[in-house]
Structure formats: structure tokens, C-alpha cells
Amino acid sequence: MTSTVTEPQEVNNSTAGTGGSGRAKAITDEYGDIHKLVLQGMMSAGFLDAKGVKKLFIAACSYLSLPSNERTSMAYVQKVVRDICEKIRPFDMAIRSASCELTGKKYYIFLLTVDKPLLKLQTLFSKFEVGLFQKIIDTVLRKYPSFTVPFSECINLASEVEARGNLEHAEGFILKMIDLNYLAKYPLGGEDFNVTMGIRGIRELETVLRDCYFDVMGKCSLCKMLLLHVSFQNHNN
């Protein structure tokens, strides 16, 4: 599973009419409280799909007693995200929209843009868990041409990280990483599945993937973003 930068398609485009004419009234909010609340929400969540982004904007508007119709339009969401990115860029942070290569689902992802993205993982997970995640990524990208690894094999990689690696711990961690979209199930349904990279893992580890796995990572011919599954290289078709 890989990602491509896109603008969200699922966000509500409705706008409030003015003067009963039904014409949309443009909102030109300066950087302020709504931007700060959206940033806090994105930093807390880490990633949200388009529906989650809409809910975040509605909650921010409710807290600030602002009308929400126009402030959940795609154009307004995009503007707020651009404004936030301008503010946080000097601190090596960004919010980027992305589309899952396999499902087409849209996401916004909060990123640290430093050259060592694994530092973030080291603050969230144990040494064993980070080591297992790295082993899984390497196995996904190097061992099988499908870029997927059987779930059971991923669990057994625990013994390569620690001689007495706990398999139950490894299984729970892998499922957690799937829930967080660092990893993903393939195929998407069913109890028996393989593991591939998730959209969040692709976006947050993009610098690592470009440097270390440039020979297996593809690029979209349209947007030039990283792709993992070659059959999806023209993902917009």
C-alpha cells in the first residue's frame, strides 16, 4: 500500500448562502484559533481520513461558535491546511493529503519532515517494536515480488529481533501498526491475509524508502509520488 498526494474528494463542498440568493460567501480567516485547533487535532490523531477531517473542522467550529457549513468545504479545508503548513514548516513538520494506492481512500497525515523519521517511532514504541517494524519493512520490500508477507511470517520475525522475542507481543504490535496504517492487510478482507506497507508508513518513511529502496519503489507517472505496487503506477486511471 502506498500513497499519492491528492486533494480530498470526500470533504463536504456545501456552502452557506448569503442574502437568500444562494451565492456562496467567501471566508478569509487569518491564521487563528481554528487553525490552532485543527493542528492540535491532527497532531493528536496522527492521521485522519476525509470524513475525520470534516468532523475535526465541525468540532473546531462548534468550540469556537462559528458556522460550520463553509468551513467544511474542500476549498476552505485546503486553505487552512496550507496556512498551517506555512506556519509549521520551520519546525520540520507538515500536514499532507494522500490517497491509498490500493483502496483510493483519502487521508490527511501529520508528518515530521526531518531526515531521520525513525526518531519519531522510537519515541512511540519500544526498541523491540521498532526493530520488528524495520524487519517487516525490509522483508516486504525485499523478499517477495508481490511486496506482501504472510502475517505468520511477520510474527516469526520477532525471533530475529530478539532471541526470545514474544510472539504474542509481536502479533499484537503488528495488528496495532495495521490499525495505525503504518502497515496494511492484503487482501483487504478475510481472516487470512498478508502484510504490506500502509499509507502512513509510506508517507512518514518516504525519505528512508527513497534512499534505501529506490530500486523497488515506483513513481506515479502523473504526480511523481512513490508507489509500491507496480500495477497501480497510473493510479488515477
N, C-alpha and C positions, 0 to 999 in steps of 0.2 A: 504494500500500500504506500503510495507516495502522494505528493501534493503539488498543486499548481496555484499560483497566486491568482485570485479572481476577486471580483466584487460580489457581495452576497446577493443571491437572487430571491431568497425566501423572505426577506425582510419586508414588512408591510409598506406599501407605497402610498397609502391613503394620506390625504392632507385635508386640513380644515378649511372650509370655505370662508370667505370674508364678504360682509355686506350682503349676504344672501345670494351672491352672484355665482357661487360655486367655484370661483377662481382661487387658486392657492396663494397664500401669503407667505413670502419667503422669510425664513428665520435667519438672522445673522448674529447669533450668540457669540460673544467674545469668549475666550478661554476663561472658564469659571467653574462654578460648583458642579455643574452636570458633567463636565469633563473629568473633574477630580473623582466623582463618584463612579463613573464608568471605568476609569483607570483602576481604582481600588477594586472594583468588581472583577475586572479582567485579571489583575494580579492575584486575587484570591482564588479564582476559578482555574486559571492557567489556560483554559481553552473553553470556548462556547460555540455551539452551532448557531445558525442564523436565528432560530427561534429563541434560543437562550439569550442572544444579543438583544433581541426585541424585548424580552422580559426584563433584562437589565436596564434598558432605557426607560421602560414603563415604570419600574421601581424607582429609578432616579428621579423621574418627573413627579411621581407621587410624593416622594420625600421632600422635594423642593416646591410642591404645589404648583407645578407647571402643566399646561395642557400637553397631552402626550401624542395626539394624532400626528402632527407634523414632525415631532421629534422621534418618531419611529419609522419615518420614511427612509428609503435606501439612500437618497441623496444626503439627508441630514446625518445619518449614521456614518457614511463615508467621510463627511466633512469633520465630524467630531473625532473620528479615528485619526485622520490626517493631522488635525490640530494637536492631538495628544502625542502622536509620533514626533512631531516637531519639538515638543517640549522635552520628551524623554530621550531623544537621540543622543544628546551629550553624555547621558549616563549609561550608554551602551544597552539600551532597551528599545523594544519596538512591539507594536501590535500589527500582525499581518493577517489578512484574509487568505484562506486556502481552500482548495477543493480536493476531496479524497479521490485519488485516481481510480479506485475500484467501485466506489458507491456513488460518486458525484455529489456527496453531501458537503455542504458549505460550513466552514468553521472560521472563527477568529482565534488566533493563538498569541499569547503573550510570550515574548522571546527576550532572552539575553543575547545580545549580538557580539559578545566578546569572543575571542578566538578559541577559548577553552570552554565549550559548552558543557563538558562533563563536570565542571566545577559545580554547576547547579545541581546535578544529580547527586553529587557527593554530599550536599547539604540536606538532601531529602531522603536518601536511602543509605543503608549500611554498606560497608566495604564489600561484603559478600554479595549483596544485591547488585551493586554497581558492576562488580566483576562478572556476575552471571548475565546481566544485561549486555555487557560488551561481548561475552562469548556467544550469546544468541544472535546479536547483530552480525558478528563475523561469520557464524555458521549460515545464517540466512543469505548473506551476500556472496559467500564463497563455496558452499558445499553443493547446493542443488541448483540446476538451471532454472527451476521454477521460482526461485527466491522465497521458498517456503520450507519450513522444517516441521516434522511431526511434533505434536505437543509433548508426547512422551520423551522424545529425544531432547527437547529443550529442558525438561525437568532433569534428565540424567546428566546434563552439562554441569549440574551443581557439583558433581564429584571432581570435575576438572578445575573448579574454582577453589574448593576446599576438600581435602581428602575425606573428611567426614561431613560433607555438605548435607544438610537436612532436606530430604526430598519433599516433605510436606511443606516446609518453608518455601522451597523453590517453586512448587506448584502454586501456592497462594500468591507469591510475588509475581509470577508470570500472569496470572489472572488479573491481578491488580494493575499491572502495566497495560494489559489489554483494555481494562476499564478506563484507564487514563489516556488511551490512544497513543501510547508510546509503541505498543505492539498491536497487532490485529489478527483476528481469526481469518483463515482462508481454507475452504469457502466460508461464507459468512454465516450460514445456518448449520444446524446439526450438532450432535454431541461430539462426533469425531471430526477433528479439524487440525490443520497445520497452522503454524505461526509465521507471520510475515511482519514487516515493519508498518507501524501505524503512522497516521498523518502527523501527529505531534512529534513523534520520534524523527521523522524525516525533516521537518521544519527546524526543530531545535538543534539537530545534529548536522545541519546542512554543510557547515564548514568542514567537519570531520569526513563526511561522505565524499565531498568534492576532493579532498586531499588524499584520502586513503583508499577510496573505492571508485576512483574516477574511471577505471577500466570496465566497471559493470553498471554504473549509473548512466541512464539515458537523459535526454533533454527533450522537452516538448518543442516541436518544430515551430510552434506559434509563439509561446510565451517564454521559451528557453528555461523553464524551471525544471528541476530534477524529476525524473521518472524512474521507477524501478522495474515495472512490468512492460516489456518492450511492446507488447500488443496494444498498449494504451498510449503510445507516443503521440498520436494525434487525438488526444483525449476530448477535444471539443467537437469531433466529428460524430 
